Structure formats: C-alpha cells, structure tokens
Amino acid sequence: MRVLTMGVVGVVVLGLLALPAQAELVTINIEGVVDTVEDDGNYLDGQVNPGNIITGWYTYDTDTPDSNPDDPVQGNYWHYTSPFGISLTIDSFSFKAL
C-alpha cells in the first residue's frame, strides 16, 4: 500500500509541475542620458542635446510569440494593442509606439 501511495503522490507532483506557465505583463522603467544626437533632417529642431535626461517605460507580454522564429539571432515580438508599447520623454519631446 505504501508503494501505491508514493506512486500516486509522485504522479500528482509531476502533474502540477507540468502546468503551462502563465503569461505576465512586464513593464520596464527607463531612465538615461542622451550621449550623442544625429539629426541631419533637423526634426528635433536642436531641442534634444547631449546631457538631456530620457525617461519612459516599455511594456510587453511574456506570452507573445516570436514572429520571426527562423532567425537564430533576432526575435520579433510585435504588440498591436494597449497597454503594450514604449513611451520615452526627452525634455519637451515624447516618443511613443503604442
């Protein structure tokens, strides 16, 4: 009877370990300093300069599949709905891909 009990417990434990992982939303807060600026088209009108502070966030879903699975070097994880995306602010400029 003891062997049967241990076998049942072992099967239950293995079953619990085999449960699929739950997807999670991950948000990474970003803070940095502008090192260099290359703006040949003058789109930034000279308002973003070395030394400016960059702040923002990036949110993604850990369950998003790689849309480029054949490339062993790079993965592409596209998000098409809120709250996923990136938002960066440098002084009066805001850059968003949501």
Summary of the structure (lengths in Angstrom):
residues: 98
radius of gyration: 23.2
end to end distance: 59.4
largest distance: 80.5
contacts: 180
relative contact order: 0.18
helix: 16%
strand: 30%
